[in-house]
């Protein structure tokens, strides 16, 4: 209840004032369009069901047969009658010309040759291993003597010489280390008192105060520039607000929003009126269509049905019983008579040909009966009958 009251209050007097005229005008304009639309829909469905769908099916079948005849059957015939026989012939020819000779060559030539080469390789490998083993033994003996000589030279000659050279280089290293430490100490003292100490004094008493003063002046300058730009920005903001934003806000609030609301109400009412009119026009169009259908049925269909039921059906039954059935019986009797005459003529012609052939060539000799070892027809084999080779007399 509260929601209905709230919706009624939200519509306003403008919607209530324009709703009825708009719906009347729209209904007057939409009814002919809806009737034409329904007539087109009915005609389109009738054409689709009676003409377009059968025609489409027929065209589909025809195009399918044409496509099959043009694209499928030629390739099938080419594969079945050309490519497959040619492939089978080439396969047999390749087997005869390549596979069979290769198998024969492998069995009769390559296999014995491979066995012979394998035996030769095993013998050559055995000889080569025996030779390598002898060379290794000789080299082992030679290297043993060389190793003993080298051990004596290392122990009696190279070790004393190496120790003397190491002692000389150790003394030279100690002298050079002492000289380098003295030179480093002198250079470090000179660098400290000639460079580091003056640089620290210069930084502490000259560069640091000058930098602090420059930073203080830069901070004050930045504050002054910030204050100037802040004032300019505030002035530009209020100028743009007074000259642009407030007039645009007033135009939006007092002109565009009411006009937009009014146009929205009008558009909503027109849309609702179109929907309502379209539905009402559908009811009107359905009623008109039913009236025309009933008028067509009473004018054409019922008289045609009455004529078919009361006139054409009895006449058709009478024609069928009095004319068509006797005619069909007569046609069937004539067909049986003609068939019997043709069979008699065919039998007479066959007998005449047989008599003529017998007159020219004589009676053919009858085949001589063959002597059968098995009992004929109803006879059965017994123990006293001589039907086997062992029981014959």
C-alpha positions as CSV (number, residue, x, y, z in Angstrom):
1,X,0.0,0.0,0.0
2,X,2.8,2.3,0.9
3,X,4.7,1.3,-2.3
4,X,1.6,2.0,-4.5
5,X,1.2,5.4,-2.9
6,X,4.8,6.2,-3.3
7,X,4.7,5.2,-7.0
8,X,1.6,7.3,-7.6
9,X,3.2,10.3,-6.0
10,X,6.5,9.8,-7.9
11,X,4.7,10.0,-11.3
12,X,3.5,13.6,-11.0
13,X,0.8,15.5,-12.9
14,X,2.8,15.7,-16.1
15,X,2.8,11.9,-16.6
16,X,-0.9,11.7,-15.8
17,X,-1.7,14.6,-18.2
18,X,0.2,13.2,-21.2
19,X,-0.5,9.5,-20.7
20,X,-4.0,9.2,-22.2
21,X,-3.5,11.4,-25.3
22,X,-0.2,9.7,-26.1
23,X,-1.7,6.2,-25.8
24,X,-4.7,7.1,-28.0
25,X,-2.4,8.6,-30.7
26,X,0.0,5.7,-30.5
27,X,-2.8,3.2,-30.6
28,X,-4.2,4.8,-33.8
29,X,-0.8,4.7,-35.4
30,X,0.3,1.3,-34.3
31,X,-2.9,-0.8,-35.1
32,X,-2.4,-0.7,-38.9
33,X,1.3,-1.4,-38.5
34,X,0.5,-4.4,-36.2
35,X,-2.1,-5.7,-38.6
36,X,0.2,-5.5,-41.5
37,X,3.0,-7.1,-39.5
38,X,0.7,-10.0,-38.5
39,X,-0.4,-10.4,-42.1
40,X,3.2,-10.6,-43.2
41,X,4.0,-13.1,-40.5
42,X,1.1,-15.4,-41.5
43,X,2.0,-15.1,-45.1
44,X,5.7,-15.8,-44.4
45,X,4.9,-18.8,-42.3
46,X,2.5,-20.1,-45.1
47,X,5.2,-19.6,-47.7
48,X,7.8,-21.2,-45.4
49,X,5.7,-24.3,-44.7
50,X,4.2,-24.8,-48.2
51,X,6.9,-23.5,-50.6
52,X,10.3,-22.6,-49.1
53,X,10.9,-25.6,-46.9
54,X,10.0,-28.3,-49.6
55,X,11.9,-26.2,-52.2
56,X,14.9,-26.0,-49.8
57,X,14.8,-29.8,-49.2
58,X,14.5,-30.5,-52.9
59,X,17.4,-28.1,-53.6
60,X,19.4,-29.7,-50.8
61,X,18.9,-33.2,-52.2
62,X,19.6,-32.0,-55.8
63,X,22.8,-30.2,-54.7
64,X,23.8,-33.2,-52.6
65,X,23.4,-35.5,-55.6
66,X,25.2,-33.0,-57.9
67,X,28.0,-32.5,-55.4
68,X,28.3,-36.3,-54.9
69,X,28.4,-36.8,-58.7
70,X,30.9,-34.1,-59.3
71,X,33.2,-34.5,-56.3
72,X,32.8,-37.8,-54.6
73,X,32.1,-40.4,-57.2
74,X,34.9,-39.4,-59.6
75,X,37.4,-39.7,-56.7
76,X,35.9,-43.0,-55.6
77,X,36.1,-44.4,-59.1
78,X,39.7,-43.1,-59.5
79,X,40.7,-44.7,-56.2
80,X,38.8,-48.0,-56.9
81,X,39.6,-48.5,-60.5
82,X,42.9,-46.7,-61.0
83,X,45.0,-45.9,-57.9
84,X,44.4,-49.1,-56.0
85,X,45.1,-51.5,-58.9
86,X,48.1,-49.4,-59.9
87,X,49.3,-49.4,-56.3
88,X,48.9,-53.1,-56.0
89,X,50.7,-53.7,-59.3
90,X,53.6,-51.4,-58.1
91,X,53.7,-53.2,-54.8
92,X,54.0,-56.5,-56.5
93,X,56.6,-55.1,-58.9
94,X,58.6,-53.6,-56.1
95,X,58.5,-56.9,-54.2
96,X,59.6,-58.8,-57.3
97,X,62.3,-56.3,-58.3
98,X,63.6,-55.1,-54.9
99,X,62.5,-57.1,-51.9
100,X,63.1,-60.6,-53.4
101,X,66.6,-59.8,-54.8
102,X,67.5,-58.0,-51.6
103,X,66.5,-61.0,-49.5
104,X,68.3,-63.4,-51.8
105,X,71.4,-61.2,-51.7
106,X,71.3,-61.0,-47.9
107,X,70.8,-64.8,-47.5
108,X,73.3,-66.0,-50.1
109,X,76.0,-63.3,-50.3
110,X,76.0,-60.8,-47.4
111,X,75.4,-63.4,-44.6
112,X,78.4,-65.7,-45.6
113,X,80.5,-62.6,-46.3
114,X,79.6,-61.2,-42.9
115,X,80.5,-64.4,-41.1
116,X,83.8,-64.5,-43.0
117,X,84.6,-60.9,-42.1
118,X,83.6,-61.5,-38.5
119,X,86.0,-64.5,-38.3
120,X,88.8,-62.5,-39.9
121,X,88.2,-59.5,-37.5
122,X,88.3,-61.8,-34.5
123,X,91.6,-63.4,-35.7
124,X,93.1,-59.9,-36.5
125,X,91.9,-58.6,-33.1
126,X,93.5,-61.5,-31.3
127,X,96.8,-61.0,-33.1
128,X,96.7,-57.2,-32.4
129,X,96.0,-57.8,-28.7
130,X,99.0,-60.2,-28.5
131,X,101.2,-57.6,-30.2
132,X,100.0,-54.8,-27.8
133,X,100.5,-57.1,-24.8
134,X,104.1,-57.7,-25.9
135,X,104.7,-54.0,-26.5
136,X,103.3,-53.1,-23.1
137,X,105.5,-55.6,-21.4
138,X,108.6,-54.2,-23.1
139,X,107.6,-50.6,-22.2
140,X,107.0,-51.6,-18.6
141,X,110.6,-53.0,-18.4
142,X,112.0,-49.8,-20.1
143,X,110.0,-47.4,-17.9
144,X,111.0,-49.3,-14.7
145,X,114.7,-48.6,-15.5
146,X,114.0,-45.0,-16.4
147,X,112.1,-44.5,-13.1
148,X,115.0,-45.9,-11.0
149,X,117.4,-43.5,-12.8
150,X,115.1,-40.5,-12.3
151,X,114.7,-41.3,-8.6
152,X,118.5,-41.3,-8.1
153,X,118.9,-38.0,-9.9
154,X,116.0,-36.4,-7.9
155,X,117.3,-37.6,-4.6
156,X,121.1,-36.9,-5.1
157,X,121.0,-33.9,-7.4
158,X,117.7,-32.0,-7.8
159,X,116.7,-31.9,-4.1
160,X,119.9,-30.2,-2.8
161,X,119.8,-27.7,-5.7
162,X,116.1,-26.9,-5.1
163,X,116.6,-26.3,-1.4
164,X,119.5,-23.9,-2.0
165,X,117.5,-21.9,-4.6
166,X,114.5,-21.8,-2.1
167,X,116.7,-20.4,0.7
168,X,118.1,-17.6,-1.7
169,X,114.6,-16.6,-2.8
170,X,113.3,-16.6,0.8
171,X,116.1,-14.1,1.8
172,X,115.3,-11.9,-1.2
173,X,111.6,-11.9,-0.3
174,X,112.2,-10.8,3.3
175,X,114.5,-7.9,2.1
176,X,111.9,-6.8,-0.5
177,X,109.0,-7.0,2.1
178,X,111.0,-4.8,4.5
179,X,111.7,-2.2,1.8
180,X,108.0,-2.2,0.7
181,X,106.8,-1.7,4.3
182,X,109.0,1.3,4.8
183,X,108.0,2.9,1.5
184,X,104.3,2.3,2.3
185,X,104.7,3.9,5.8
186,X,106.3,7.0,4.3
187,X,103.7,7.4,1.5
188,X,100.8,7.0,4.0
189,X,102.2,9.7,6.4
190,X,102.7,12.1,3.5
191,X,99.2,11.5,2.1
192,X,97.6,12.0,5.5
193,X,99.3,15.3,6.4
194,X,99.5,16.8,2.9
195,X,96.0,15.8,1.6
196,X,93.5,14.4,4.2
197,X,94.1,16.9,7.1
198,X,93.8,20.0,4.8
199,X,90.7,18.6,3.1
200,X,89.0,17.9,6.4
201,X,89.8,21.5,7.7
202,X,88.5,23.0,4.4
203,X,85.2,21.0,4.6
204,X,84.7,21.7,8.3
205,X,85.4,25.5,8.3
206,X,84.6,26.6,4.7
207,X,82.4,24.3,2.7
208,X,79.9,23.2,5.5
209,X,79.0,26.9,6.6
210,X,78.7,28.0,2.9
211,X,76.4,25.0,2.1
212,X,74.2,25.7,5.2
213,X,73.8,29.3,4.1
214,X,73.0,28.4,0.6
215,X,70.4,25.8,1.8
216,X,68.8,28.4,4.1
217,X,68.5,30.9,1.3
218,X,67.1,28.3,-1.1
219,X,64.5,27.2,1.5
220,X,63.3,30.9,1.9
221,X,63.2,31.4,-1.9
222,X,61.2,28.2,-2.3
223,X,58.7,29.3,0.4
224,X,58.3,32.7,-1.3
225,X,57.8,31.0,-4.8
226,X,55.3,28.6,-3.2
227,X,53.3,31.5,-1.6
228,X,53.3,33.3,-4.9
229,X,52.0,30.3,-6.9
230,X,49.5,29.4,-4.2
231,X,48.0,32.9,-4.4
232,X,47.9,32.8,-8.2
233,X,46.2,29.3,-8.0
234,X,43.6,30.5,-5.4
235,X,42.8,33.5,-7.5
236,X,42.5,31.4,-10.7
237,X,40.3,28.8,-8.8
238,X,37.9,31.4,-7.5
239,X,37.8,33.2,-10.9
240,X,37.0,29.9,-12.8
241,X,34.5,29.0,-10.1
242,X,32.7,32.3,-10.3
243,X,32.9,32.6,-14.1
244,X,32.4,29.0,-15.2
245,X,31.4,26.5,-12.5
246,X,28.6,28.4,-10.8
247,X,26.9,29.4,-14.1
248,X,27.3,25.8,-15.4
249,X,25.9,24.5,-12.1
250,X,23.0,26.9,-12.3
251,X,22.2,25.9,-15.9
252,X,22.5,22.2,-15.0
253,X,20.3,22.5,-11.9
254,X,17.6,24.9,-13.0
255,X,17.4,24.2,-16.8
256,X,18.9,20.9,-17.9
257,X,17.7,18.7,-15.0
258,X,14.0,19.7,-15.2
259,X,14.0,19.5,-19.0
260,X,15.7,16.1,-18.9
261,X,13.2,14.9,-16.3
262,X,10.3,16.1,-18.5
263,X,11.8,14.5,-21.6
264,X,12.4,11.3,-19.6
265,X,8.8,11.2,-18.5
266,X,7.6,11.8,-22.0
267,X,9.9,9.1,-23.4
268,X,8.9,6.7,-20.7
269,X,5.2,7.4,-21.4
270,X,5.8,7.0,-25.2
271,X,7.6,3.7,-24.6
272,X,4.8,2.4,-22.3
273,X,2.2,3.6,-24.8
274,X,4.0,1.8,-27.6
275,X,4.1,-1.4,-25.6
276,X,0.5,-1.1,-24.6
277,X,-0.6,-0.2,-28.1
278,X,1.4,-3.1,-29.6
279,X,-0.3,-5.5,-27.2
280,X,-3.8,-4.0,-27.9
281,X,-3.1,-4.0,-31.6
282,X,-2.2,-7.7,-31.3
283,X,-5.5,-8.5,-29.8
284,X,-7.3,-6.4,-32.5
285,X,-5.3,-8.1,-35.2
286,X,-6.0,-11.5,-33.8
287,X,-9.7,-10.8,-33.6
288,X,-9.7,-9.5,-37.2
289,X,-7.7,-12.5,-38.3
290,X,-10.1,-14.9,-36.6
291,X,-13.1,-13.0,-38.2
292,X,-11.5,-13.2,-41.7
293,X,-10.7,-16.9,-41.1
294,X,-14.3,-17.7,-40.0
295,X,-15.6,-15.7,-43.0
296,X,-13.3,-17.6,-45.4
297,X,-14.4,-20.9,-43.8
298,X,-18.1,-20.0,-44.0
299,X,-17.7,-18.7,-47.5
300,X,-15.4,-21.2,-49.2
301,X,-14.4,-24.1,-46.9
302,X,-17.8,-25.2,-45.6
303,X,-19.5,-25.1,-49.1
304,X,-16.5,-27.0,-50.5
305,X,-16.7,-29.6,-47.7
306,X,-20.5,-29.9,-48.1
307,X,-20.1,-30.3,-51.9
308,X,-17.3,-32.9,-51.4
309,X,-19.3,-34.8,-48.8
310,X,-22.7,-34.7,-50.4
311,X,-22.0,-34.5,-54.1
312,X,-18.5,-35.6,-55.1
313,X,-18.1,-38.5,-52.7
314,X,-21.3,-40.3,-53.8
315,X,-20.5,-39.6,-57.5
316,X,-17.0,-40.9,-57.0
317,X,-18.2,-44.0,-55.3
318,X,-20.7,-44.6,-58.1
319,X,-18.1,-44.1,-60.7
320,X,-15.7,-46.4,-58.9
321,X,-18.4,-49.1,-58.4
322,X,-20.1,-48.8,-61.8
323,X,-17.2,-47.9,-64.1
324,X,-13.7,-48.3,-62.6
325,X,-14.1,-51.7,-61.0
326,X,-15.7,-53.4,-64.1
327,X,-13.0,-51.8,-66.3
328,X,-10.3,-53.0,-63.9
329,X,-11.8,-56.5,-63.9
330,X,-12.0,-56.5,-67.7
331,X,-8.4,-55.3,-68.0
332,X,-7.2,-58.0,-65.6
333,X,-9.1,-60.7,-67.6
334,X,-7.6,-59.3,-70.9
335,X,-4.1,-59.3,-69.3
336,X,-4.5,-63.0,-68.1
337,X,-5.8,-64.0,-71.6
338,X,-2.9,-62.3,-73.3
339,X,-0.4,-63.8,-70.8
340,X,-1.8,-67.3,-71.4
341,X,-1.7,-66.8,-75.2
342,X,1.9,-65.6,-75.0
343,X,2.9,-68.6,-72.9
344,X,1.2,-71.0,-75.3
345,X,3.0,-69.3,-78.3
346,X,6.3,-69.5,-76.4
347,X,5.9,-73.2,-75.6
348,X,4.9,-73.9,-79.3
349,X,8.0,-72.0,-80.5
350,X,10.3,-73.9,-78.1
351,X,8.8,-77.3,-79.2
352,X,9.2,-76.3,-82.9
353,X,12.9,-75.4,-82.3
354,X,13.5,-78.7,-80.5
355,X,11.8,-80.7,-83.4
356,X,13.8,-78.7,-86.0
357,X,17.1,-79.4,-84.1
358,X,16.2,-83.1,-83.8
359,X,15.4,-83.2,-87.5
360,X,18.8,-81.7,-88.5
361,X,21.2,-83.2,-86.0
362,X,19.3,-86.3,-84.8
363,X,18.6,-87.4,-81.3
364,X,21.6,-86.8,-79.0
365,X,23.2,-90.0,-77.5
366,X,22.2,-90.9,-74.0
367,X,25.1,-90.9,-71.5
368,X,26.4,-94.3,-70.5
369,X,25.9,-95.2,-66.8
370,X,29.0,-95.3,-64.8
371,X,30.0,-98.4,-62.7
372,X,29.8,-97.3,-59.1
373,X,31.5,-99.1,-56.3
374,X,29.2,-97.7,-53.7
375,X,25.6,-99.1,-53.2
376,X,23.0,-97.1,-55.1
377,X,19.8,-95.5,-53.8
378,X,18.1,-97.6,-51.2
379,X,20.7,-100.4,-51.1
380,X,22.8,-100.6,-48.0
381,X,26.3,-102.1,-47.4
382,X,26.3,-105.4,-45.6
383,X,29.0,-107.8,-44.4
384,X,28.3,-110.3,-47.3
385,X,28.6,-107.7,-50.1
386,X,31.8,-107.3,-51.9
387,X,32.1,-103.5,-51.9
388,X,35.6,-103.3,-50.6
389,X,38.9,-104.5,-52.0
390,X,39.6,-106.8,-49.1
391,X,36.2,-108.6,-49.4
392,X,36.1,-109.2,-53.1
393,X,36.4,-112.7,-54.5
